[in-house]
């Protein structure tokens, strides 16, 4: 079984060792055949508090750390401006 990887932008630092990441995906609309954006927010576990608001990060799926956290930060790809 392959582990799911997500890549997105940190929109909020939610407490200690937690960051909220906004992941954008582009899908084709079933009727109008136009590319539309779909968004989802994930809580990720940031053990060393590396990520800040505005950073682009990569996270990988892991066993649940808490009720809503099941992804762990693997890399900060780009530092944000905010």
C-alpha positions in Angstrom: 0.0 0.0 0.0 1.4 3.4 -1.0 1.3 6.2 1.5 -0.6 9.3 0.4 1.5 12.4 -0.1 0.1 15.9 -0.1 1.6 19.2 -1.1 0.1 22.6 -0.2 0.4 26.0 1.5 0.4 26.5 5.3 -2.6 28.8 6.1 -2.5 28.6 9.9 -0.2 27.6 12.7 -2.8 25.8 14.9 -1.1 25.4 18.3 2.1 23.6 19.2 3.4 21.1 16.6 0.4 21.5 14.3 -0.1 23.3 11.0 -3.1 23.7 8.7 -2.3 23.0 5.1 -4.6 24.0 2.2 -4.3 21.5 -0.7 -5.6 22.6 -4.2 -6.4 20.1 -6.9 -7.7 20.7 -10.4 -10.5 18.5 -11.7 -12.6 18.5 -14.9 -16.2 19.4 -14.3 -18.4 16.5 -15.3 -20.9 18.4 -17.4 -19.1 21.6 -18.6 -15.7 20.0 -19.2 -13.9 23.0 -17.6 -11.0 22.7 -15.2 -12.2 23.8 -11.8 -10.3 24.0 -8.5 -11.1 22.0 -5.4 -9.7 22.8 -2.0 -9.3 20.7 1.2 -7.6 21.6 4.5 -5.5 19.0 6.4 -4.0 19.2 9.9 -0.3 18.0 9.8 2.0 17.1 12.6 5.1 19.4 12.6 7.3 17.9 15.3 10.1 20.6 15.1 7.8 23.6 14.4 9.6 24.3 11.1 6.6 25.4 9.0 5.3 29.0 9.2 2.3 30.6 7.6 2.7 31.0 3.8 5.2 28.2 3.4 4.7 25.5 0.8 5.2 22.1 2.4 5.1 18.4 1.6 3.5 15.9 4.1 3.0 12.1 4.1 0.3 10.0 5.6 1.0 8.3 9.0 -0.9 6.6 11.8 -3.3 9.1 13.5 -1.5 11.4 15.9 -4.8 12.8 17.1 -8.5 12.9 16.1 -7.9 15.0 13.0 -4.2 14.7 12.4 -2.9 11.8 10.2 -0.2 13.5 8.2 3.4 14.3 9.1 5.5 17.1 7.7 8.4 15.8 5.5 9.8 18.9 3.9 9.4 22.7 3.6 9.7 23.2 -0.1 9.5 27.0 -0.2 9.5 29.7 2.4 6.5 32.0 2.4 6.3 35.8 2.4 3.7 36.0 5.2 
